Amino acid sequence: MARRQKARENNLTERFLSGELEQDESETSQERFGSRSRDAEAGKIARTTQLRADEESDLDVESLPIGQVLQVYSLFCEVEIDGRRFFCVTRKTLSKRSDSAIIVGDRVRVRDLAQLDERGNPKGVIEQVMPRTTVLTRADSFKGIEQHPIVANAQQMLIVASLTQPRVKWGLIDRMLVAAQSGKLPVVLCLNKVDLPASDDAVREAEAVVSHYATIGIRTIRTSVPNDVGIAELAAFLKEKVTVLAGHSGVGKSTLLNAIDPTLNLRTGIISGYTGKGRHTTTSARHYPLAIGGAVIDTPGVKMFGLWGVTRENLQEFFPDIEAGNAPEWRRESYDRIASSLTS
């Protein structure tokens, strides 16, 4: 009996080593472990070992080149360094930190892997995120409380609105103004599509709003691409600056950018005849260098911007007309709506 058991064990060992045995025949284990599985596991161990070695190496991070994040995808980032565009993953120990999620506009240190991807783009690893000078956030669309940074290190913000197709929502503009100011971004309002016919009430309302904004230091630029109105003034505002573009979908942000820099050739959308609302052509924040100097960061047509560091207690700092007692009714309504959405 003992000899038969021993012979059976020897036979199983030989079959396992030869790769013939694809499944453990013991009663306590059902794990498949053939020759392919062994090779795959060995490769996994080798990769894990290399990653740990990389993480524990004495890499001189401060000596690495600094680039700027142009776009963030689900698994990697596009980073520009001295005119070259790298496709980078993030160091594992960095990506596990919830406070260091990489966003468009971030300045990062990159380790060149000296490899090319299948499209011939150089590959790298983001080893460090530099401190941010400004941050623009959006609020979680479900909870409405948590802040999600979307753009870093911009110098100013351009809010684009239109009187019609789609019609402007001044309450949303007010929230964007607060978002820009709370993110430490100087802001200008662009009233686009002024060539399109609008109702007398809409025109009078817009003139009253723009006039009031001027009293609290908000500049407005009126633009029309077909009629070449305000395009030169807008280009002068954007030149040599890093500017965030924001606005409801369909207001013509991409069309304006194409007019200022035709080499961008951005895709533009149309307005739904049924709803009168724009259709999104920008699905994530994207950094575009301009031929005139500077760059713009186009953002999706977000429904609700986050308010960085704004509470009910300090909201009046962003509504000086409320504090001064000369705010019109629509501004007081904006203030009350924003206040009701904030925590103390």
KEKE-3310 file (N, C-alpha, C; in steps of 0.2 Angstrom, whole numbers, plus 5000, padded with zeros to 4 digits):
npx = (5004:5009:5020:5013:5006:5018:5023:5013:5013:5026:5024:5014:5022:5032:5023:5019:5030:5034:5024:5012:5003:4989:4980:4979:4978:4974:4963:4960:4963:4959:4966:4972:4987:4997:5010:5010:5003:5013:5023:5017:5015:5028:5033:5025:5029:5042:5040:5034:5044:5054:5047:5046:5059:5062:5055:5061:5073:5087:5083:5086:5076:5075:5083:5076:5068:5055:5039:5023:5006:4995:4984:4973:4970:4962:4971:4984:4994:4996:5010:5019:5036:5048:5044:5042:5031:5026:5019:5013:5014:5009:5019:5017:5017:5014:5002:4993:4990:4977:4977:4985:4980:4983:4980:4975:4986:4995:5011:5025:5037:5046:5052:5061:5058:5065:5059:5047:5030:5017:5014:5025:5027:5036:5039:5035:5038:5028:5035:5034:5023:5023:5020:5005:4999:4987:4970:4956:4940:4927:4911:4906:4894:4884:4884:4887:4895:4908:4924:4932:4947:4950:4958:4974:4986:4982:4981:4971:4954:4941:4925:4912:4897:4881:4868:4858:4853:4863:4852:4857:4861:4861:4862:4870:4882:4885:4889:4900:4909:4911:4918:4929:4935:4937:4946:4957:4958:4959:4945:4936:4921:4914:4903:4895:4890:4883:4878:4867:4849:4840:4827:4819:4818:4828:4839:4839:4840:4852:4861:4858:4864:4877:4881:4880:4889:4901:4902:4907:4919:4920:4925:4918:4918:4911:4907:4907:4909:4906:4904:4916:4917:4925:4935:4948:4950:4948:4958:4969:4967:4969:4983:4999:4996:4990:4975:4959:4945:4927:4910:4893:4888:4888:4889:4899:4913:4924:4923:4926:4940:4945:4944:4953:4965:4967:4974:4972:4960:4948:4935:4918:4901:4883:4867:4854:4839:4827:4828:4835:4848:4865:4877:4889:4905:4918:4925:4933:4945:4957:4973:4978:4991:4993:4995:4998:5005:5005:4992:4977:4965:4953:4937:4925:4907:4902:4890:4890:4901:4914:4917:4930:4936:4925:4913:4897:4900:4910:4906:4901:4912:4914:4903:4903:4893:4882:4886:4888:4875:4869:4865:4856:4840:4842:4855:4855:4846:4855:4865:4858:4855:4867:4872:4864:4868:4880:4891:4893)
npy = (4994:5006:5007:5008:5021:5029:5027:5033:5047:5050:5049:5059:5070:5069:5071:5084:5092:5090:5098:5092:5090:5099:5102:5102:5087:5085:5083:5095:5106:5116:5124:5129:5126:5126:5124:5136:5144:5145:5151:5164:5168:5169:5179:5190:5191:5195:5207:5214:5214:5222:5234:5237:5238:5249:5259:5259:5264:5276:5288:5303:5314:5328:5331:5328:5332:5345:5345:5350:5345:5340:5333:5322:5305:5289:5280:5285:5300:5314:5323:5338:5341:5352:5354:5341:5327:5317:5301:5296:5286:5286:5286:5272:5274:5287:5289:5282:5291:5301:5315:5319:5318:5319:5333:5343:5355:5354:5355:5344:5332:5321:5305:5299:5285:5280:5273:5269:5271:5261:5270:5278:5287:5295:5287:5289:5291:5299:5307:5316:5329:5346:5361:5369:5384:5390:5384:5376:5370:5357:5353:5337:5329:5322:5322:5335:5341:5337:5342:5342:5345:5351:5359:5366:5379:5389:5406:5415:5417:5414:5417:5411:5415:5416:5426:5419:5403:5393:5401:5413:5409:5418:5415:5404:5410:5418:5409:5403:5415:5416:5404:5406:5417:5412:5402:5410:5416:5429:5436:5437:5440:5434:5439:5430:5427:5439:5443:5435:5436:5441:5442:5457:5458:5450:5456:5468:5464:5458:5469:5476:5468:5467:5480:5481:5472:5478:5488:5481:5477:5467:5463:5464:5456:5458:5447:5440:5428:5425:5439:5445:5451:5458:5449:5452:5459:5449:5440:5448:5448:5434:5432:5427:5422:5409:5403:5398:5391:5393:5388:5386:5372:5373:5387:5391:5390:5383:5387:5400:5399:5392:5403:5412:5405:5396:5385:5376:5369:5364:5353:5357:5360:5358:5366:5359:5357:5354:5355:5367:5367:5366:5354:5343:5345:5345:5334:5332:5341:5351:5356:5368:5375:5391:5399:5413:5414:5409:5400:5390:5382:5372:5367:5355:5357:5361:5358:5362:5371:5369:5377:5384:5384:5392:5397:5399:5409:5417:5420:5433:5440:5438:5444:5459:5468:5464:5466:5480:5484:5487:5478:5471:5463:5450:5447:5445:5434:5425:5425:5419:5407:5401:5402:5393:5381:5379:5373:5378)
npz = (5000:5004:4995:4983:4985:4986:4973:4966:4970:4965:4952:4949:4952:4942:4931:4934:4933:4920:4914:4910:4919:4922:4932:4949:4957:4970:4984:4991:4984:4969:4960:4944:4937:4926:4913:4906:4916:4925:4919:4917:4930:4934:4926:4931:4944:4941:4936:4946:4955:4949:4948:4962:4965:4957:4964:4976:4973:4972:4965:4958:4959:4958:4948:4936:4921:4919:4914:4906:4910:4897:4894:4902:4903:4906:4910:4908:4906:4895:4892:4889:4886:4883:4869:4865:4866:4878:4883:4898:4913:4930:4944:4955:4969:4970:4964:4972:4982:4988:4987:4977:4964:4947:4936:4922:4916:4927:4933:4931:4936:4925:4922:4909:4900:4889:4879:4866:4862:4853:4843:4841:4851:4864:4880:4897:4915:4928:4941:4951:4956:4954:4965:4965:4958:4955:4956:4948:4952:4950:4956:4964:4954:4960:4974:4977:4986:4988:4982:4966:4958:4942:4934:4934:4938:4929:4923:4921:4918:4906:4903:4893:4886:4878:4870:4864:4858:4864:4876:4888:4905:4919:4932:4932:4927:4937:4947:4940:4940:4954:4956:4948:4955:4967:4965:4962:4950:4939:4929:4914:4905:4891:4879:4867:4850:4846:4834:4831:4831:4844:4857:4862:4876:4881:4876:4883:4896:4896:4893:4905:4914:4910:4912:4926:4930:4926:4936:4947:4943:4933:4917:4901:4885:4869:4856:4839:4828:4814:4809:4813:4825:4839:4839:4838:4850:4859:4856:4860:4874:4877:4873:4876:4889:4901:4899:4906:4898:4900:4901:4896:4887:4869:4867:4859:4861:4856:4842:4843:4847:4836:4827:4832:4832:4818:4816:4826:4823:4829:4834:4831:4838:4836:4839:4847:4839:4845:4859:4861:4867:4869:4861:4868:4863:4869:4879:4890:4900:4891:4886:4875:4866:4859:4843:4844:4856:4873:4880:4880:4891:4888:4894:4899:4895:4909:4922:4935:4944:4956:4972:4978:4994:4998:5009:5018:5027:5021:5008:5004:5001:4988:4982:4981:4979:4986:4999:4998:4997:4985:4975:4962:4960:4953:4956:4970:4971:4965:4974:4986:4981:4979:4992:4999:4994:5000:5013:5031)
capx = (5000:5014:5024:5008:5006:5024:5023:5008:5016:5032:5021:5011:5028:5034:5018:5018:5037:5033:5019:5007:4997:4986:4976:4981:4973:4973:4956:4960:4965:4957:4969:4975:4994:5001:5017:5008:5002:5020:5027:5014:5016:5035:5033:5021:5034:5048:5038:5033:5051:5057:5043:5048:5066:5062:5052:5066:5080:5089:5082:5087:5070:5076:5086:5072:5065:5048:5034:5016:5001:4991:4977:4973:4966:4960:4977:4990:4994:5000:5014:5024:5043:5053:5041:5041:5025:5027:5014:5016:5010:5011:5022:5012:5016:5011:4995:4989:4988:4971:4978:4989:4978:4985:4975:4977:4989:5000:5018:5027:5044:5045:5058:5061:5059:5069:5055:5042:5024:5016:5013:5031:5028:5041:5035:5039:5034:5028:5038:5033:5019:5025:5015:5000:4998:4979:4966:4949:4937:4920:4908:4903:4887:4879:4884:4886:4899:4915:4928:4936:4951:4950:4963:4979:4991:4980:4983:4965:4948:4936:4918:4909:4890:4877:4861:4853:4856:4858:4851:4862:4858:4865:4864:4876:4887:4888:4893:4907:4913:4914:4923:4936:4938:4939:4952:4962:4959:4956:4940:4932:4915:4913:4896:4896:4885:4880:4875:4861:4843:4837:4821:4821:4819:4834:4844:4838:4842:4860:4864:4858:4869:4884:4883:4881:4896:4906:4903:4910:4926:4920:4925:4914:4920:4906:4910:4904:4914:4904:4905:4922:4917:4928:4940:4955:4951:4948:4965:4974:4966:4972:4990:5004:4993:4987:4968:4954:4938:4922:4904:4888:4889:4885:4890:4904:4920:4928:4922:4930:4947:4947:4944:4959:4970:4964:4978:4969:4955:4944:4928:4913:4895:4877:4862:4848:4833:4822:4829:4839:4854:4871:4879:4896:4911:4923:4923:4938:4949:4962:4977:4980:4995:4991:5001:4999:5008:5000:4988:4970:4963:4946:4934:4918:4902:4901:4884:4891:4908:4915:4919:4936:4936:4920:4908:4892:4903:4914:4903:4900:4918:4913:4897:4904:4887:4878:4889:4887:4868:4866:4864:4850:4837:4845:4861:4853:4844:4861:4868:4854:4855:4874:4873:4860:4872:4886:4891:4895)
capy = (5000:5012:5007:5011:5028:5032:5027:5038:5053:5051:5050:5066:5075:5069:5074:5091:5095:5090:5102:5088:5090:5105:5104:5099:5082:5084:5085:5101:5112:5116:5129:5127:5128:5122:5128:5143:5148:5146:5157:5170:5170:5171:5186:5194:5192:5199:5214:5217:5215:5228:5240:5238:5240:5256:5263:5260:5266:5282:5292:5310:5317:5335:5332:5326:5338:5347:5346:5352:5340:5343:5330:5316:5300:5285:5276:5289:5307:5317:5328:5341:5343:5355:5353:5334:5325:5311:5298:5295:5283:5289:5282:5269:5277:5294:5288:5280:5297:5304:5322:5320:5316:5324:5336:5347:5361:5352:5354:5337:5330:5315:5301:5296:5277:5279:5269:5272:5267:5259:5276:5281:5293:5293:5285:5291:5290:5305:5305:5322:5335:5353:5364:5373:5392:5391:5378:5377:5364:5356:5349:5331:5330:5318:5324:5342:5344:5336:5346:5339:5349:5350:5363:5369:5384:5394:5413:5419:5413:5417:5414:5412:5415:5418:5428:5415:5397:5393:5407:5413:5408:5422:5412:5400:5414:5421:5404:5403:5420:5414:5399:5409:5421:5408:5399:5415:5418:5435:5433:5441:5437:5435:5438:5428:5426:5445:5444:5432:5439:5439:5446:5463:5457:5446:5461:5473:5460:5457:5476:5478:5463:5469:5486:5480:5468:5483:5492:5477:5475:5462:5466:5460:5457:5455:5443:5437:5425:5427:5446:5447:5456:5457:5443:5455:5461:5443:5438:5452:5446:5428:5432:5426:5420:5403:5404:5393:5393:5389:5390:5381:5368:5376:5394:5393:5391:5380:5391:5406:5397:5391:5410:5415:5401:5391:5379:5371:5365:5360:5351:5362:5356:5361:5367:5354:5361:5352:5357:5373:5367:5364:5347:5343:5343:5344:5329:5333:5347:5350:5361:5370:5381:5396:5402:5420:5414:5408:5393:5390:5375:5371:5363:5353:5362:5358:5360:5365:5372:5369:5383:5382:5387:5396:5395:5404:5415:5421:5421:5440:5443:5437:5448:5465:5472:5462:5469:5487:5485:5490:5472:5470:5457:5444:5445:5443:5427:5421:5424:5415:5400:5398:5401:5387:5375:5379:5371:5383)
capz = (5000:5005:4989:4978:4987:4984:4966:4963:4971:4960:4945:4949:4952:4935:4926:4935:4931:4912:4911:4908:4925:4922:4938:4955:4958:4977:4986:4994:4979:4963:4956:4938:4937:4920:4911:4905:4922:4929:4915:4918:4937:4934:4923:4936:4950:4939:4935:4953:4958:4945:4951:4969:4964:4955:4969:4981:4970:4974:4960:4960:4956:4957:4942:4931:4917:4921:4909:4908:4908:4892:4894:4907:4901:4912:4913:4907:4904:4889:4895:4885:4888:4878:4863:4864:4870:4882:4886:4904:4918:4936:4949:4959:4976:4969:4961:4978:4986:4985:4986:4971:4957:4942:4932:4916:4919:4932:4931:4934:4934:4922:4920:4902:4900:4883:4875:4862:4861:4846:4838:4841:4856:4870:4886:4904:4922:4932:4947:4955:4955:4957:4969:4960:4960:4955:4955:4947:4953:4949:4962:4962:4952:4964:4981:4977:4991:4987:4976:4961:4954:4935:4930:4938:4936:4924:4925:4920:4915:4901:4903:4887:4886:4872:4872:4862:4855:4869:4880:4894:4912:4923:4939:4931:4926:4944:4950:4937:4942:4960:4955:4946:4960:4973:4962:4962:4943:4936:4925:4909:4902:4883:4877:4860:4845:4846:4827:4831:4833:4851:4859:4866:4883:4882:4875:4888:4902:4895:4894:4912:4918:4909:4915:4933:4931:4926:4942:4952:4940:4928:4910:4896:4878:4864:4850:4834:4823:4807:4808:4815:4830:4845:4839:4839:4857:4863:4855:4864:4881:4878:4871:4881:4895:4901:4901:4906:4895:4903:4898:4895:4880:4863:4867:4854:4864:4850:4836:4845:4847:4829:4824:4834:4829:4814:4816:4831:4819:4834:4832:4834:4838:4834:4844:4846:4837:4850:4866:4861:4871:4865:4862:4870:4859:4873:4884:4896:4900:4886:4885:4868:4864:4854:4839:4846:4862:4878:4879:4883:4893:4886:4899:4896:4897:4916:4925:4942:4946:4963:4974:4981:5000:4999:5014:5019:5030:5017:5002:5003:4998:4981:4980:4985:4978:4991:5005:4998:4997:4978:4971:4959:4962:4950:4960:4977:4970:4964:4981:4990:4978:4980:4999:5001:4992:5004:5020:5035)
cpx = (5004:5018:5019:5007:5012:5025:5019:5010:5022:5029:5018:5017:5031:5030:5018:5024:5037:5028:5012:5001:4995:4982:4978:4976:4971:4965:4955:4961:4962:4960:4973:4982:4998:5007:5015:5007:5009:5024:5024:5015:5024:5036:5030:5026:5040:5046:5037:5040:5054:5053:5045:5055:5067:5060:5057:5073:5081:5089:5082:5081:5071:5079:5082:5069:5057:5044:5027:5011:4996:4984:4978:4968:4965:4967:4984:4989:4998:5004:5019:5030:5047:5050:5040:5035:5026:5020:5016:5011:5012:5014:5017:5011:5013:5004:4990:4987:4982:4972:4983:4987:4980:4980:4979:4980:4995:5007:5021:5034:5043:5052:5057:5063:5064:5066:5050:5036:5023:5015:5020:5032:5032:5036:5039:5035:5034:5030:5036:5028:5021:5019:5011:4999:4991:4976:4959:4946:4930:4918:4906:4896:4882:4878:4884:4891:4906:4918:4932:4940:4951:4956:4968:4983:4989:4981:4976:4960:4943:4930:4914:4901:4887:4870:4856:4857:4863:4857:4855:4858:4863:4867:4870:4883:4890:4891:4900:4911:4915:4919:4929:4939:4941:4945:4958:4964:4955:4951:4937:4926:4915:4906:4896:4890:4880:4876:4869:4855:4841:4831:4823:4822:4826:4840:4845:4841:4850:4863:4864:4863:4876:4886:4884:4888:4902:4907:4906:4917:4926:4919:4921:4917:4914:4909:4905:4909:4912:4905:4911:4922:4920:4933:4947:4956:4951:4955:4970:4973:4970:4980:4994:5002:4990:4979:4963:4948:4933:4915:4899:4890:4885:4886:4895:4911:4925:4928:4927:4938:4949:4948:4951:4965:4968:4968:4976:4964:4951:4937:4923:4906:4889:4872:4856:4842:4827:4822:4832:4845:4859:4873:4886:4900:4917:4921:4928:4942:4955:4966:4979:4985:4993:4997:5002:5003:5003:4997:4981:4969:4955:4943:4927:4913:4899:4894:4885:4898:4908:4918:4924:4937:4931:4915:4902:4895:4907:4912:4902:4906:4918:4907:4898:4897:4882:4880:4887:4880:4865:4866:4857:4847:4840:4851:4860:4850:4850:4864:4865:4855:4862:4875:4869:4863:4878:4885:4894:4902)
cpy = (5006:5013:5011:5019:5032:5033:5033:5045:5055:5052:5057:5071:5075:5073:5082:5095:5095:5095:5098:5089:5097:5107:5099:5094:5081:5086:5092:5107:5111:5121:5126:5130:5125:5126:5135:5147:5149:5151:5164:5173:5172:5178:5191:5196:5196:5206:5217:5218:5221:5234:5242:5241:5248:5261:5264:5262:5274:5287:5299:5314:5324:5336:5331:5333:5339:5348:5348:5347:5343:5340:5324:5311:5295:5282:5280:5296:5309:5323:5331:5343:5346:5353:5346:5332:5318:5308:5294:5291:5287:5284:5279:5272:5284:5293:5286:5285:5301:5312:5324:5318:5321:5326:5341:5353:5360:5352:5348:5336:5323:5311:5297:5289:5275:5273:5272:5268:5265:5264:5280:5287:5291:5292:5287:5289:5297:5303:5310:5327:5341:5356:5369:5380:5393:5385:5380:5370:5363:5352:5342:5332:5326:5321:5331:5345:5343:5340:5341:5344:5347:5353:5366:5374:5388:5401:5417:5415:5417:5413:5416:5411:5417:5420:5423:5409:5395:5400:5407:5412:5412:5419:5408:5404:5417:5415:5403:5409:5419:5409:5401:5413:5417:5403:5403:5417:5424:5433:5439:5437:5439:5433:5436:5428:5433:5446:5440:5436:5437:5444:5452:5463:5454:5452:5466:5470:5460:5464:5478:5474:5465:5475:5486:5477:5473:5487:5488:5474:5469:5465:5461:5461:5454:5452:5440:5434:5427:5434:5449:5452:5454:5452:5446:5456:5454:5440:5441:5450:5439:5427:5431:5424:5413:5404:5398:5395:5389:5392:5385:5378:5372:5383:5396:5394:5388:5384:5397:5404:5396:5398:5413:5412:5395:5385:5374:5366:5361:5359:5355:5358:5361:5362:5362:5359:5359:5355:5364:5373:5364:5356:5347:5341:5342:5340:5329:5339:5346:5356:5362:5376:5385:5398:5409:5420:5413:5401:5394:5383:5375:5366:5361:5357:5359:5362:5364:5365:5371:5375:5382:5386:5392:5393:5401:5410:5420:5423:5429:5443:5442:5441:5454:5470:5470:5466:5477:5489:5488:5484:5472:5463:5450:5442:5443:5436:5423:5419:5419:5408:5397:5397:5395:5381:5374:5376:5377:5382)
cpz = (5000:4998:4983:4979:4984:4977:4963:4964:4966:4953:4944:4949:4945:4930:4928:4932:4923:4910:4910:4913:4925:4928:4944:4957:4966:4979:4988:4990:4972:4958:4950:4938:4932:4919:4910:4911:4925:4925:4916:4925:4937:4932:4928:4941:4947:4938:4942:4956:4955:4948:4958:4969:4962:4960:4975:4979:4973:4968:4962:4956:4954:4950:4935:4927:4920:4915:4911:4906:4903:4892:4899:4904:4907:4915:4912:4906:4898:4892:4890:4888:4883:4871:4861:4869:4872:4884:4892:4909:4924:4941:4954:4966:4976:4968:4967:4983:4984:4984:4981:4965:4952:4937:4927:4919:4924:4929:4935:4931:4931:4921:4913:4902:4894:4879:4871:4862:4854:4841:4838:4846:4861:4876:4892:4910:4926:4939:4953:4952:4958:4961:4964:4963:4960:4954:4954:4948:4950:4955:4959:4960:4956:4971:4981:4982:4990:4981:4972:4957:4947:4931:4935:4934:4930:4927:4925:4918:4911:4901:4897:4888:4879:4874:4870:4859:4858:4873:4886:4900:4917:4930:4938:4930:4932:4947:4947:4939:4949:4960:4953:4951:4966:4971:4961:4954:4941:4930:4920:4906:4895:4881:4869:4856:4845:4839:4827:4834:4840:4853:4863:4873:4885:4881:4881:4895:4902:4896:4902:4916:4917:4912:4923:4934:4931:4932:4948:4949:4936:4921:4906:4889:4873:4858:4845:4829:4816:4805:4810:4820:4836:4845:4841:4847:4861:4862:4859:4871:4882:4877:4877:4888:4895:4904:4901:4903:4898:4900:4897:4888:4875:4863:4862:4856:4858:4844:4837:4845:4840:4825:4826:4832:4825:4814:4821:4827:4824:4831:4835:4833:4835:4839:4842:4845:4842:4857:4866:4865:4866:4866:4863:4865:4862:4879:4890:4895:4895:4886:4878:4868:4859:4850:4841:4853:4868:4876:4882:4885:4893:4891:4896:4899:4904:4918:4931:4943:4954:4965:4979:4988:5001:5004:5014:5022:5026:5010:5000:5000:4991:4978:4984:4984:4983:4997:5005:4998:4990:4973:4968:4961:4959:4954:4967:4976:4969:4970:4985:4987:4980:4988:5002:4999:4996:5011:5024:5036)
residu = (MET:ALA:ARG:ARG:GLN:LYS:ALA:ARG:GLU:ASN:ASN:LEU:THR:GLU:ARG:PHE:LEU:SER:GLY:GLU:LEU:GLU:GLN:ASP:GLU:SER:GLU:THR:SER:GLN:GLU:ARG:PHE:GLY:SER:ARG:SER:ARG:ASP:ALA:GLU:ALA:GLY:LYS:ILE:ALA:ARG:THR:THR:GLN:LEU:ARG:ALA:ASP:GLU:GLU:SER:ASP:LEU:ASP:VAL:GLU:SER:LEU:PRO:ILE:GLY:GLN:VAL:LEU:GLN:VAL:TYR:SER:LEU:PHE:CYS:GLU:VAL:GLU:ILE:ASP:GLY:ARG:ARG:PHE:PHE:CYS:VAL:THR:ARG:LYS:THR:LEU:SER:LYS:ARG:SER:ASP:SER:ALA:ILE:ILE:VAL:GLY:ASP:ARG:VAL:ARG:VAL:ARG:ASP:LEU:ALA:GLN:LEU:ASP:GLU:ARG:GLY:ASN:PRO:LYS:GLY:VAL:ILE:GLU:GLN:VAL:MET:PRO:ARG:THR:THR:VAL:LEU:THR:ARG:ALA:ASP:SER:PHE:LYS:GLY:ILE:GLU:GLN:HIS:PRO:ILE:VAL:ALA:ASN:ALA:GLN:GLN:MET:LEU:ILE:VAL:ALA:SER:LEU:THR:GLN:PRO:ARG:VAL:LYS:TRP:GLY:LEU:ILE:ASP:ARG:MET:LEU:VAL:ALA:ALA:GLN:SER:GLY:LYS:LEU:PRO:VAL:VAL:LEU:CYS:LEU:ASN:LYS:VAL:ASP:LEU:PRO:ALA:SER:ASP:ASP:ALA:VAL:ARG:GLU:ALA:GLU:ALA:VAL:VAL:SER:HIS:TYR:ALA:THR:ILE:GLY:ILE:ARG:THR:ILE:ARG:THR:SER:VAL:PRO:ASN:ASP:VAL:GLY:ILE:ALA:GLU:LEU:ALA:ALA:PHE:LEU:LYS:GLU:LYS:VAL:THR:VAL:LEU:ALA:GLY:HIS:SER:GLY:VAL:GLY:LYS:SER:THR:LEU:LEU:ASN:ALA:ILE:ASP:PRO:THR:LEU:ASN:LEU:ARG:THR:GLY:ILE:ILE:SER:GLY:TYR:THR:GLY:LYS:GLY:ARG:HIS:THR:THR:THR:SER:ALA:ARG:HIS:TYR:PRO:LEU:ALA:ILE:GLY:GLY:ALA:VAL:ILE:ASP:THR:PRO:GLY:VAL:LYS:MET:PHE:GLY:LEU:TRP:GLY:VAL:THR:ARG:GLU:ASN:LEU:GLN:GLU:PHE:PHE:PRO:ASP:ILE:GLU:ALA:GLY:ASN:ALA:PRO:GLU:TRP:ARG:ARG:GLU:SER:TYR:ASP:ARG:ILE:ALA:SER:SER:LEU:THR:SER)
# end
